[in-house]
Amino acid sequence: MRQGRDARVVAVTGPLDLDSVAPLEEVLRKAAEDGAALVVVDLSAATFADSTTVNVLLQAHDALGPALRLAAPSAALMRLFTLTGLDTVLPLYDSVAKALGAEPAAPLGAHDGDREG
């Protein structure tokens, strides 16, 4: 995890499932407890996610609100988000840089035509 003055960037790699999602869940829980101003989860290297991961992300969204931003979801995760409708619920951004620089009220989700790919 990288941490700046106002933002935390959490890079996720490999599969996210029941056996591997606990560290992400802990980081997000701690960020919520600390009142983090901005938490960006870099999903560009995530290769898989299951329902456990969906639950962790939804709980983090509830706890962090607009402070949570998901960046650069891999094709596998974007497919999951689209199939489940989470692309309309979770704040998705094309890149970490865009997630760090965007206004809270203007996420660049897949449904608004700004996603590449």
N, CA, C and O atoms as a Tinker XYZ file with bonds, in Angstrom:
   468  protein
     1  N      0.848000   -1.179000    0.000000    73     2
     2  CA     0.000000    0.000000    0.000000    64     1     3
     3  C      0.887000    1.232000    0.000000    63     2     4     5
     4  O      1.824000    1.334000    0.792000    81     3
     5  N      0.585000    2.175000   -0.898000    73     3     6
     6  CA     1.243000    3.473000   -0.906000    64     5     7
     7  C      0.315000    4.449000   -0.201000    63     6     8     9
     8  O     -0.905000    4.363000   -0.341000    81     7
     9  N      0.883000    5.365000    0.548000    73     7    10
    10  CA     0.050000    6.320000    1.252000    64     9    11
    11  C      0.642000    7.701000    1.092000    63    10    12    13
    12  O      1.823000    7.922000    1.360000    81    11
    13  N     -0.190000    8.630000    0.651000    73    11    14
    14  CA     0.208000   10.019000    0.545000    64    13    15
    15  C     -0.445000   10.800000    1.663000    63    14    16    17
    16  O     -1.006000   10.225000    2.595000    81    15
    17  N     -0.368000   12.107000    1.562000    73    15    18
    18  CA    -0.980000   12.951000    2.587000    64    17    19
    19  C     -2.474000   12.716000    2.683000    63    18    20    21
    20  O     -3.021000   12.602000    3.781000    81    19
    21  N     -3.135000   12.645000    1.541000    73    19    22
    22  CA    -4.583000   12.557000    1.544000    64    21    23
    23  C     -5.126000   11.270000    0.945000    63    22    24    25
    24  O     -6.339000   11.059000    0.952000    81    23
    25  N     -4.268000   10.411000    0.432000    73    23    26
    26  CA    -4.766000    9.232000   -0.280000    64    25    27
    27  C     -3.948000    7.992000    0.058000    63    26    28    29
    28  O     -2.754000    8.053000    0.350000    81    27
    29  N     -4.642000    6.879000    0.004000    73    27    30
    30  CA    -3.999000    5.567000    0.123000    64    29    31
    31  C     -4.276000    4.829000   -1.180000    63    30    32    33
    32  O     -5.408000    4.809000   -1.663000    81    31
    33  N     -3.240000    4.225000   -1.742000    73    31    34
    34  CA    -3.396000    3.421000   -2.948000    64    33    35
    35  C     -3.053000    1.982000   -2.580000    63    34    36    37
    36  O     -1.955000    1.688000   -2.106000    81    35
    37  N     -4.013000    1.098000   -2.807000    73    35    38
    38  CA    -3.847000   -0.312000   -2.483000    64    37    39
    39  C     -3.797000   -1.086000   -3.789000    63    38    40    41
    40  O     -4.780000   -1.116000   -4.530000    81    39
    41  N     -2.665000   -1.713000   -4.079000    73    39    42
    42  CA    -2.513000   -2.501000   -5.299000    64    41    43
    43  C     -2.842000   -3.961000   -5.005000    63    42    44    45
    44  O     -2.317000   -4.549000   -4.060000    81    43
    45  N     -3.710000   -4.530000   -5.820000    73    43    46
    46  CA    -4.128000   -5.919000   -5.664000    64    45    47
    47  C     -3.578000   -6.716000   -6.836000    63    46    48    49
    48  O     -3.668000   -6.277000   -7.983000    81    47
    49  N     -3.008000   -7.888000   -6.555000    73    47    50
    50  CA    -2.489000   -8.741000   -7.621000    64    49    51
    51  C     -3.030000  -10.156000   -7.466000    63    50    52    53
    52  O     -3.305000  -10.622000   -6.361000    81    51
    53  N     -3.173000  -10.819000   -8.599000    73    51    54
    54  CA    -3.613000  -12.211000   -8.597000    64    53    55
    55  C     -5.087000  -12.367000   -8.294000    63    54    56    57
    56  O     -5.856000  -11.413000   -8.412000    81    55
    57  N     -5.485000  -13.573000   -7.902000    73    55    58
    58  CA    -6.897000  -13.845000   -7.649000    64    57    59
    59  C     -7.355000  -13.303000   -6.295000    63    58    60    61
    60  O     -6.597000  -13.307000   -5.325000    81    59
    61  N     -8.573000  -12.849000   -6.246000    73    59    62
    62  CA    -9.216000  -12.431000   -5.004000    64    61    63
    63  C    -10.361000  -13.389000   -4.740000    63    62    64    65
    64  O    -11.381000  -13.361000   -5.428000    81    63
    65  N    -10.187000  -14.230000   -3.747000    73    63    66
    66  CA   -11.238000  -15.191000   -3.419000    64    65    67
    67  C    -11.256000  -15.419000   -1.921000    63    66    68    69
    68  O    -10.559000  -14.735000   -1.171000    81    67
    69  N    -12.045000  -16.368000   -1.493000    73    67    70
    70  CA   -12.206000  -16.658000   -0.071000    64    69    71
    71  C    -10.867000  -16.836000    0.638000    63    70    72    73
    72  O    -10.714000  -16.432000    1.791000    81    71
    73  N     -9.903000  -17.437000   -0.045000    73    71    74
    74  CA    -8.605000  -17.717000    0.562000    64    73    75
    75  C     -7.621000  -16.550000    0.521000    63    74    76    77
    76  O     -6.619000  -16.569000    1.236000    81    75
    77  N     -7.888000  -15.530000   -0.306000    73    75    78
    78  CA    -6.877000  -14.488000   -0.493000    64    77    79
    79  C     -7.362000  -13.057000   -0.270000    63    78    80    81
    80  O     -6.557000  -12.128000   -0.333000    81    79
    81  N     -8.629000  -12.857000   -0.016000    73    79    82
    82  CA    -9.157000  -11.496000    0.059000    64    81    83
    83  C     -8.991000  -10.856000    1.443000    63    82    84    85
    84  O     -9.193000   -9.650000    1.579000    81    83
    85  N     -8.633000  -11.621000    2.457000    73    83    86
    86  CA    -8.533000  -11.098000    3.825000    64    85    87
    87  C     -7.596000   -9.885000    3.961000    63    86    88    89
    88  O     -7.961000   -8.933000    4.652000    81    87
    89  N     -6.418000   -9.873000    3.342000    73    87    90
    90  CA    -5.566000   -8.677000    3.477000    64    89    91
    91  C     -6.225000   -7.412000    2.916000    63    90    92    93
    92  O     -6.112000   -6.341000    3.512000    81    91
    93  N     -6.906000   -7.528000    1.783000    73    91    94
    94  CA    -7.611000   -6.375000    1.226000    64    93    95
    95  C     -8.715000   -5.924000    2.183000    63    94    96    97
    96  O     -8.876000   -4.731000    2.440000    81    95
    97  N     -9.462000   -6.876000    2.698000    73    95    98
    98  CA   -10.538000   -6.554000    3.640000    64    97    99
    99  C     -9.981000   -5.814000    4.862000    63    98   100   101
   100  O    -10.586000   -4.852000    5.334000    81    99
   101  N     -8.852000   -6.254000    5.363000    73    99   102
   102  CA    -8.245000   -5.627000    6.536000    64   101   103
   103  C     -7.790000   -4.204000    6.239000    63   102   104   105
   104  O     -8.018000   -3.299000    7.041000    81   103
   105  N     -7.153000   -4.004000    5.097000    73   103   106
   106  CA    -6.685000   -2.665000    4.715000    64   105   107
   107  C     -7.872000   -1.716000    4.572000    63   106   108   109
   108  O     -7.811000   -0.577000    5.035000    81   107
   109  N     -8.941000   -2.172000    3.939000    73   107   110
   110  CA   -10.111000   -1.317000    3.745000    64   109   111
   111  C    -10.812000   -1.027000    5.073000    63   110   112   113
   112  O    -11.279000    0.090000    5.298000    81   111
   113  N    -10.885000   -2.017000    5.944000    73   111   114
   114  CA   -11.486000   -1.813000    7.261000    64   113   115
   115  C    -10.688000   -0.784000    8.055000    63   114   116   117
   116  O    -11.259000    0.111000    8.678000    81   115
   117  N     -9.374000   -0.918000    8.028000    73   115   118
   118  CA    -8.499000    0.018000    8.748000    64   117   119
   119  C     -8.621000    1.425000    8.176000    63   118   120   121
   120  O     -8.634000    2.400000    8.928000    81   119
   121  N     -8.709000    1.539000    6.879000    73   119   122
   122  CA    -8.861000    2.854000    6.249000    64   121   123
   123  C    -10.157000    3.519000    6.705000    63   122   124   125
   124  O    -10.182000    4.719000    6.982000    81   123
   125  N    -11.221000    2.745000    6.781000    73   123   126
   126  CA   -12.503000    3.290000    7.243000    64   125   127
   127  C    -12.404000    3.721000    8.700000    63   126   128   129
   128  O    -12.894000    4.789000    9.068000    81   127
   129  N    -11.775000    2.897000    9.528000    73   127   130
   130  CA   -11.601000    3.247000   10.945000    64   129   131
   131  C    -10.773000    4.512000   11.116000    63   130   132   133
   132  O    -11.038000    5.316000   12.010000    81   131
   133  N     -9.772000    4.689000   10.261000    73   131   134
   134  CA    -8.888000    5.851000   10.333000    64   133   135
   135  C     -9.520000    7.106000    9.734000    63   134   136   137
   136  O     -8.975000    8.201000    9.869000    81   135
   137  N    -10.663000    6.951000    9.076000    73   135   138
   138  CA   -11.301000    8.096000    8.424000    64   137   139
   139  C    -10.533000    8.576000    7.212000    63   138   140   141
   140  O    -10.444000    9.778000    6.962000    81   139
   141  N     -9.980000    7.642000    6.460000    73   139   142
   142  CA    -9.184000    7.994000    5.276000    64   141   143
   143  C     -9.979000    8.895000    4.334000    63   142   144   145
   144  O    -11.161000    8.664000    4.080000    81   143
   145  N     -9.314000    9.914000    3.828000    73   143   146
   146  CA    -9.959000   10.856000    2.906000    64   145   147
   147  C    -10.177000   10.227000    1.537000    63   146   148   149
   148  O    -11.165000   10.529000    0.866000    81   147
   149  N     -9.269000    9.358000    1.119000    73   147   150
   150  CA    -9.360000    8.737000   -0.199000    64   149   151
   151  C     -8.619000    7.405000   -0.181000    63   150   152   153
   152  O     -7.475000    7.323000    0.265000    81   151
   153  N     -9.288000    6.367000   -0.670000    73   151   154
   154  CA    -8.679000    5.046000   -0.786000    64   153   155
   155  C     -8.913000    4.566000   -2.212000    63   154   156   157
   156  O    -10.054000    4.368000   -2.630000    81   155
   157  N     -7.828000    4.381000   -2.953000    73   155   158
   158  CA    -7.894000    3.909000   -4.327000    64   157   159
   159  C     -7.397000    2.474000   -4.359000    63   158   160   161
   160  O     -6.271000    2.192000   -3.952000    81   159
   161  N     -8.236000    1.569000   -4.843000    73   159   162
   162  CA    -7.851000    0.167000   -4.979000    64   161   163
   163  C     -7.492000   -0.069000   -6.444000    63   162   164   165
   164  O     -8.355000   -0.012000   -7.320000    81   163
   165  N     -6.225000   -0.331000   -6.697000    73   163   166
   166  CA    -5.723000   -0.586000   -8.050000    64   165   167
   167  C     -5.973000   -2.058000   -8.382000    63   166   168   169
   168  O     -5.318000   -2.946000   -7.835000    81   167
   169  N     -6.917000   -2.306000   -9.273000    73   167   170
   170  CA    -7.316000   -3.666000   -9.639000    64   169   171
   171  C     -6.742000   -4.125000  -10.973000    63   170   172   173
   172  O     -7.179000   -5.138000  -11.520000    81   171
   173  N     -5.776000   -3.396000  -11.495000    73   171   174
   174  CA    -5.254000   -3.702000  -12.827000    64   173   175
   175  C     -4.583000   -5.074000  -12.909000    63   174   176   177
   176  O     -4.566000   -5.684000  -13.979000    81   175
   177  N     -4.034000   -5.566000  -11.809000    73   175   178
   178  CA    -3.351000   -6.861000  -11.823000    64   177   179
   179  C     -4.167000   -7.968000  -11.150000    63   178   180   181
   180  O     -3.654000   -9.063000  -10.921000    81   179
   181  N     -5.424000   -7.689000  -10.836000    73   179   182
   182  CA    -6.291000   -8.716000  -10.252000    64   181   183
   183  C     -6.778000   -9.625000  -11.375000    63   182   184   185
   184  O     -7.296000   -9.151000  -12.386000    81   183
   185  N     -6.612000  -10.920000  -11.195000    73   183   186
   186  CA    -6.933000  -11.865000  -12.268000    64   185   187
   187  C     -8.285000  -12.539000  -12.099000    63   186   188   189
   188  O     -8.815000  -13.117000  -13.047000    81   187
   189  N     -8.845000  -12.469000  -10.901000    73   187   190
   190  CA   -10.104000  -13.164000  -10.617000    64   189   191
   191  C    -10.696000  -12.573000   -9.349000    63   190   192   193
   192  O     -9.966000  -12.114000   -8.471000    81   191
   193  N    -12.021000  -12.587000   -9.256000    73   191   194
   194  CA   -12.698000  -12.205000   -8.018000    64   193   195
   195  C    -13.958000  -13.040000   -7.889000    63   194   196   197
   196  O    -14.611000  -13.361000   -8.882000    81   195
   197  N    -14.290000  -13.387000   -6.654000    73   195   198
   198  CA   -15.494000  -14.169000   -6.409000    64   197   199
   199  C    -16.485000  -13.364000   -5.566000    63   198   200   201
   200  O    -16.290000  -12.172000   -5.326000    81   199
   201  N    -17.543000  -14.032000   -5.124000    73   199   202
   202  CA   -18.584000  -13.348000   -4.366000    64   201   203
   203  C    -18.068000  -12.812000   -3.034000    63   202   204   205
   204  O    -18.601000  -11.827000   -2.520000    81   203
   205  N    -17.049000  -13.439000   -2.472000    73   203   206
   206  CA   -16.456000  -12.928000   -1.239000    64   205   207
   207  C    -15.860000  -11.546000   -1.479000    63   206   208   209
   208  O    -16.010000  -10.641000   -0.657000    81   207
   209  N    -15.195000  -11.397000   -2.594000    73   207   210
   210  CA   -14.602000  -10.120000   -2.962000    64   209   211
   211  C    -15.676000   -9.074000   -3.185000    63   210   212   213
   212  O    -15.542000   -7.936000   -2.735000    81   211
   213  N    -16.741000   -9.453000   -3.878000    73   211   214
   214  CA   -17.857000   -8.531000   -4.101000    64   213   215
   215  C    -18.377000   -8.031000   -2.759000    63   214   216   217
   216  O    -18.614000   -6.835000   -2.588000    81   215
   217  N    -18.553000   -8.938000   -1.814000    73   215   218
   218  CA   -19.039000   -8.567000   -0.491000    64   217   219
   219  C    -18.079000   -7.606000    0.209000    63   218   220   221
   220  O    -18.514000   -6.621000    0.804000    81   219
   221  N    -16.775000   -7.887000    0.141000    73   219   222
   222  CA   -15.776000   -7.013000    0.758000    64   221   223
   223  C    -15.836000   -5.613000    0.145000    63   222   224   225
   224  O    -15.792000   -4.618000    0.867000    81   223
   225  N    -15.934000   -5.534000   -1.173000    73   223   226
   226  CA   -15.987000   -4.230000   -1.838000    64   225   227
   227  C    -17.271000   -3.470000   -1.505000    63   226   228   229
   228  O    -17.243000   -2.253000   -1.326000    81   227
   229  N    -18.383000   -4.174000   -1.423000    73   227   230
   230  CA   -19.637000   -3.514000   -1.054000    64   229   231
   231  C    -19.600000   -3.020000    0.392000    63   230   232   233
   232  O    -20.082000   -1.926000    0.683000    81   231
   233  N    -19.040000   -3.806000    1.287000    73   231   234
   234  CA   -18.907000   -3.364000    2.676000    64   233   235
   235  C    -17.986000   -2.150000    2.772000    63   234   236   237
   236  O    -18.264000   -1.219000    3.529000    81   235
   237  N    -16.899000   -2.155000    2.014000    73   235   238
   238  CA   -15.986000   -1.013000    2.004000    64   237   239
   239  C    -16.673000    0.218000    1.429000    63   238   240   241
   240  O    -16.464000    1.331000    1.912000    81   239
   241  N    -17.488000    0.024000    0.404000    73   239   242
   242  CA   -18.244000    1.130000   -0.185000    64   241   243
   243  C    -19.196000    1.725000    0.843000    63   242   244   245
   244  O    -19.330000    2.944000    0.938000    81   243
   245  N    -19.854000    0.866000    1.609000    73   243   246
   246  CA   -20.749000    1.345000    2.672000    64   245   247
   247  C    -19.969000    2.097000    3.751000    63   246   248   249
   248  O    -20.425000    3.132000    4.237000    81   247
   249  N    -18.800000    1.583000    4.124000    73   247   250
   250  CA   -18.019000    2.179000    5.205000    64   249   251
   251  C    -17.296000    3.454000    4.788000    63   250   252   253
   252  O    -17.191000    4.397000    5.573000    81   251
   253  N    -16.795000    3.485000    3.549000    73   251   254
   254  CA   -15.972000    4.607000    3.095000    64   253   255
   255  C    -16.722000    5.622000    2.247000    63   254   256   257
   256  O    -16.280000    6.762000    2.108000    81   255
   257  N    -17.838000    5.224000    1.686000    73   255   258
   258  CA   -18.597000    6.140000    0.827000    64   257   259
   259  C    -17.757000    6.620000   -0.337000    63   258   260   261
   260  O    -17.052000    5.831000   -0.968000    81   259
   261  N    -17.827000    7.919000   -0.627000    73   259   262
   262  CA   -17.096000    8.449000   -1.787000    64   261   263
   263  C    -15.579000    8.432000   -1.633000    63   262   264   265
   264  O    -14.861000    8.744000   -2.584000    81   263
   265  N    -15.083000    8.074000   -0.457000    73   263   266
   266  CA   -13.631000    7.976000   -0.273000    64   265   267
   267  C    -13.060000    6.740000   -0.960000    63   266   268   269
   268  O    -11.854000    6.674000   -1.198000    81   267
   269  N    -13.910000    5.753000   -1.284000    73   267   270
   270  CA   -13.454000    4.539000   -1.955000    64   269   271
   271  C    -13.568000    4.700000   -3.463000    63   270   272   273
   272  O    -14.611000    5.097000   -3.983000    81   271
   273  N    -12.486000    4.388000   -4.150000    73   271   274
   274  CA   -12.468000    4.409000   -5.611000    64   273   275
   275  C    -11.733000    3.175000   -6.110000    63   274   276   277
   276  O    -10.661000    2.836000   -5.607000    81   275
   277  N    -12.308000    2.512000   -7.092000    73   275   278
   278  CA   -11.691000    1.330000   -7.692000    64   277   279
   279  C    -11.092000    1.741000   -9.027000    63   278   280   281
   280  O    -11.774000    2.332000   -9.864000    81   279
   281  N     -9.824000    1.429000   -9.225000    73   279   282
   282  CA    -9.108000    1.894000  -10.409000    64   281   283
   283  C     -8.664000    0.752000  -11.298000    63   282   284   285
   284  O     -8.226000   -0.298000  -10.828000    81   283
   285  N     -8.787000    0.980000  -12.586000    73   283   286
   286  CA    -8.236000    0.103000  -13.626000    64   285   287
   287  C     -8.596000   -1.360000  -13.440000    63   286   288   289
   288  O     -7.709000   -2.213000  -13.456000    81   287
   289  N     -9.888000   -1.675000  -13.262000    73   287   290
   290  CA   -10.221000   -3.096000  -13.096000    64   289   291
   291  C     -9.782000   -3.903000  -14.318000    63   290   292   293
   292  O     -9.972000   -3.484000  -15.460000    81   291
   293  N     -9.201000   -5.048000  -14.055000    73   291   294
   294  CA    -8.793000   -5.941000  -15.136000    64   293   295
   295  C    -10.039000   -6.371000  -15.912000    63   294   296   297
   296  O    -11.165000   -6.169000  -15.459000    81   295
   297  N     -9.824000   -6.957000  -17.068000    73   295   298
   298  CA   -10.952000   -7.422000  -17.885000    64   297   299
   299  C    -11.820000   -8.412000  -17.114000    63   298   300   301
   300  O    -13.046000   -8.371000  -17.211000    81   299
   301  N    -11.191000   -9.294000  -16.355000    73   299   302
   302  CA   -11.946000  -10.285000  -15.579000    64   301   303
   303  C    -12.828000   -9.613000  -14.534000    63   302   304   305
   304  O    -13.988000   -9.990000  -14.366000    81   303
   305  N    -12.289000   -8.627000  -13.838000    73   303   306
   306  CA   -13.087000   -7.943000  -12.827000    64   305   307
   307  C    -14.151000   -7.048000  -13.457000    63   306   308   309
   308  O    -15.263000   -6.945000  -12.940000    81   307
   309  N    -13.816000   -6.410000  -14.559000    73   307   310
   310  CA   -14.812000   -5.569000  -15.229000    64   309   311
   311  C    -15.997000   -6.410000  -15.692000    63   310   312   313
   312  O    -17.144000   -5.967000  -15.626000    81   311
   313  N    -15.721000   -7.602000  -16.153000    73   311   314
   314  CA   -16.796000   -8.514000  -16.557000    64   313   315
   315  C    -17.685000   -8.847000  -15.360000    63   314   316   317
   316  O    -18.911000   -8.823000  -15.474000    81   315
   317  N    -17.081000   -9.155000  -14.221000    73   315   318
   318  CA   -17.833000   -9.442000  -13.006000    64   317   319
   319  C    -18.676000   -8.233000  -12.596000    63   318   320   321
   320  O    -19.856000   -8.378000  -12.275000    81   319
   321  N    -18.081000   -7.058000  -12.607000    73   319   322
   322  CA   -18.806000   -5.858000  -12.216000    64   321   323
   323  C    -19.974000   -5.583000  -13.153000    63   322   324   325
   324  O    -21.046000   -5.172000  -12.708000    81   323
   325  N    -19.774000   -5.807000  -14.434000    73   323   326
   326  CA   -20.840000   -5.569000  -15.413000    64   325   327
   327  C    -21.963000   -6.596000  -15.268000    63   326   328   329
   328  O    -23.141000   -6.235000  -15.270000    81   327
   329  N    -21.603000   -7.862000  -15.142000    73   327   330
   330  CA   -22.615000   -8.921000  -15.019000    64   329   331
   331  C    -23.464000   -8.777000  -13.758000    63   330   332   333
   332  O    -24.651000   -9.103000  -13.765000    81   331
   333  N    -22.862000   -8.294000  -12.689000    73   331   334
   334  CA   -23.582000   -8.169000  -11.420000    64   333   335
   335  C    -24.239000   -6.800000  -11.243000    63   334   336   337
   336  O    -24.990000   -6.592000  -10.291000    81   335
   337  N    -23.963000   -5.877000  -12.143000    73   335   338
   338  CA   -24.498000   -4.528000  -12.017000    64   337   339
   339  C    -23.693000   -3.645000  -11.077000    63   338   340   341
   340  O    -24.082000   -2.508000  -10.809000    81   339
   341  N    -22.588000   -4.151000  -10.579000    73   339   342
   342  CA   -21.769000   -3.361000   -9.669000    64   341   343
   343  C    -21.100000   -2.174000  -10.358000    63   342   344   345
   344  O    -20.672000   -1.231000   -9.694000    81   343
   345  N    -21.011000   -2.219000  -11.674000    73   343   346
   346  CA   -20.431000   -1.085000  -12.390000    64   345   347
   347  C    -21.304000    0.159000  -12.258000    63   346   348   349
   348  O    -20.847000    1.265000  -12.545000    81   347
   349  N    -22.545000   -0.007000  -11.831000    73   347   350
   350  CA   -23.416000    1.144000  -11.607000    64   349   351
   351  C    -23.461000    1.542000  -10.132000    63   350   352   353
   352  O    -24.066000    2.554000   -9.781000    81   351
   353  N    -22.824000    0.752000   -9.270000    73   351   354
   354  CA   -22.845000    1.000000   -7.826000    64   353   355
   355  C    -21.477000    1.451000   -7.319000    63   354   356   357
   356  O    -21.372000    2.425000   -6.574000    81   355
   357  N    -20.443000    0.741000   -7.725000    73   355   358
   358  CA   -19.092000    1.038000   -7.249000    64   357   359
   359  C    -18.430000    2.103000   -8.110000    63   358   360   361
   360  O    -18.638000    2.126000   -9.323000    81   359
   361  N    -17.647000    2.976000   -7.515000    73   359   362
   362  CA   -16.977000    4.042000   -8.266000    64   361   363
   363  C    -15.754000    3.504000   -9.012000    63   362   364   365
   364  O    -14.716000    3.237000   -8.406000    81   363
   365  N    -15.886000    3.347000  -10.330000    73   363   366
   366  CA   -14.831000    2.779000  -11.167000    64   365   367
   367  C    -14.142000    3.866000  -11.977000    63   366   368   369
   368  O    -14.790000    4.767000  -12.511000    81   367
   369  N    -12.826000    3.769000  -12.060000    73   367   370
   370  CA   -12.026000    4.733000  -12.807000    64   369   371
   371  C    -11.074000    3.976000  -13.725000    63   370   372   373
   372  O    -10.661000    2.856000  -13.422000    81   371
   373  N    -10.731000    4.598000  -14.847000    73   371   374
   374  CA    -9.862000    3.969000  -15.838000    64   373   375
   375  C     -8.443000    3.739000  -15.340000    63   374   376   377
   376  O     -7.775000    2.806000  -15.786000    81   375
   377  N     -7.977000    4.569000  -14.429000    73   375   378
   378  CA    -6.596000    4.469000  -13.961000    64   377   379
   379  C     -6.502000    4.984000  -12.532000    63   378   380   381
   380  O     -7.410000    5.647000  -12.030000    81   379
   381  N     -5.396000    4.670000  -11.898000    73   379   382
   382  CA    -5.146000    5.179000  -10.557000    64   381   383
   383  C     -5.050000    6.699000  -10.600000    63   382   384   385
   384  O     -5.587000    7.385000   -9.730000    81   383
   385  N     -4.366000    7.223000  -11.612000    73   383   386
   386  CA    -4.216000    8.672000  -11.722000    64   385   387
   387  C     -5.570000    9.367000  -11.816000    63   386   388   389
   388  O     -5.784000   10.394000  -11.171000    81   387
   389  N     -6.479000    8.820000  -12.609000    73   387   390
   390  CA    -7.803000    9.428000  -12.727000    64   389   391
   391  C     -8.567000    9.315000  -11.415000    63   390   392   393
   392  O     -9.274000   10.245000  -11.028000    81   391
   393  N     -8.431000    8.195000  -10.733000    73   391   394
   394  CA    -9.115000    8.022000   -9.447000    64   393   395
   395  C     -8.584000    9.009000   -8.416000    63   394   396   397
   396  O     -9.348000    9.538000   -7.609000    81   395
   397  N     -7.294000    9.253000   -8.441000    73   395   398
   398  CA    -6.700000   10.196000   -7.495000    64   397   399
   399  C     -7.090000   11.638000   -7.802000    63   398   400   401
   400  O     -7.222000   12.458000   -6.894000    81   399
   401  N     -7.272000   11.942000   -9.083000    73   399   402
   402  CA    -7.516000   13.321000   -9.464000    64   401   403
   403  C     -8.953000   13.711000   -9.687000    63   402   404   405
   404  O     -9.251000   14.897000   -9.827000    81   403
   405  N     -9.853000   12.753000   -9.726000    73   403   406
   406  CA   -11.246000   13.041000  -10.052000    64   405   407
   407  C    -11.986000   13.650000   -8.873000    63   406   408   409
   408  O    -11.641000   13.427000   -7.713000    81   407
   409  N    -12.990000   14.407000   -9.193000    73   407   410
   410  CA   -13.884000   14.940000   -8.175000    64   409   411
   411  C    -14.742000   13.806000   -7.645000    63   410   412   413
   412  O    -15.089000   12.907000   -8.411000    81   411
   413  N    -15.099000   13.808000   -6.368000    73   411   414
   414  CA   -15.895000   12.720000   -5.790000    64   413   415
   415  C    -17.219000   12.477000   -6.488000    63   414   416   417
   416  O    -17.676000   11.335000   -6.541000    81   415
   417  N    -17.840000   13.491000   -7.014000    73   415   418
   418  CA   -19.161000   13.332000   -7.613000    64   417   419
   419  C    -19.115000   12.926000   -9.079000    63   418   420   421
   420  O    -20.167000   12.796000   -9.705000    81   419
   421  N    -17.927000   12.721000   -9.646000    73   419   422
   422  CA   -17.835000   12.456000  -11.075000    64   421   423
   423  C    -16.995000   11.229000  -11.402000    63   422   424   425
   424  O    -15.985000   11.359000  -12.094000    81   423
   425  N    -17.373000   10.040000  -10.930000    73   423   426
   426  CA   -16.605000    8.841000  -11.279000    64   425   427
   427  C    -16.712000    8.535000  -12.761000    63   426   428   429
   428  O    -17.706000    8.875000  -13.403000    81   427
   429  N    -15.714000    7.910000  -13.288000    73   427   430
   430  CA   -15.673000    7.573000  -14.704000    64   429   431
   431  C    -16.044000    6.122000  -14.879000    63   430   432   433
   432  O    -15.202000    5.318000  -15.278000    81   431
   433  N    -17.266000    5.766000  -14.596000    73   431   434
   434  CA   -17.740000    4.377000  -14.649000    64   433   435
   435  C    -17.908000    3.875000  -16.053000    63   434   436   437
   436  O    -17.919000    4.651000  -17.009000    81   435
   437  N    -18.039000    2.562000  -16.175000    73   435   438
   438  CA   -18.163000    1.927000  -17.477000    64   437   439
   439  C    -19.449000    2.309000  -18.177000    63   438   440   441
   440  O    -19.504000    2.283000  -19.406000    81   439
   441  N    -20.470000    2.659000  -17.444000    73   439   442
   442  CA   -21.776000    2.929000  -18.039000    64   441   443
   443  C    -21.886000    4.316000  -18.626000    63   442   444   445
   444  O    -22.883000    4.604000  -19.289000    81   443
   445  N    -20.913000    5.198000  -18.419000    73   443   446
   446  CA   -21.051000    6.541000  -18.950000    64   445   447
   447  C    -20.187000    6.802000  -20.183000    63   446   448   449
   448  O    -20.037000    7.946000  -20.615000    81   447
   449  N    -19.629000    5.750000  -20.736000    73   447   450
   450  CA   -18.908000    5.882000  -21.992000    64   449   451
   451  C    -17.481000    6.353000  -21.873000    63   450   452   453
   452  O    -16.819000    6.520000  -22.897000    81   451
   453  N    -16.967000    6.579000  -20.671000    73   451   454
   454  CA   -15.628000    7.080000  -20.529000    64   453   455
   455  C    -14.593000    5.979000  -20.333000    63   454   456   457
   456  O    -13.393000    6.246000  -20.385000    81   455
   457  N    -15.037000    4.756000  -20.109000    73   455   458
   458  CA   -14.095000    3.638000  -19.964000    64   457   459
   459  C    -13.548000    3.265000  -21.316000    63   458   460   461
   460  O    -14.250000    3.283000  -22.327000    81   459
   461  N    -12.291000    2.929000  -21.310000    73   459   462
   462  CA   -11.662000    2.457000  -22.543000    64   461   463
   463  C    -11.777000    0.949000  -22.576000    63   462   464   465
   464  O    -11.778000    0.300000  -21.530000    81   463
   465  N    -11.872000    0.400000  -23.741000    73   463   466
   466  CA   -11.806000   -1.039000  -23.825000    64   465   467
   467  C    -13.038000   -1.618000  -24.246000    63   466   468
   468  O    -13.138000   -2.839000  -24.364000    81   467
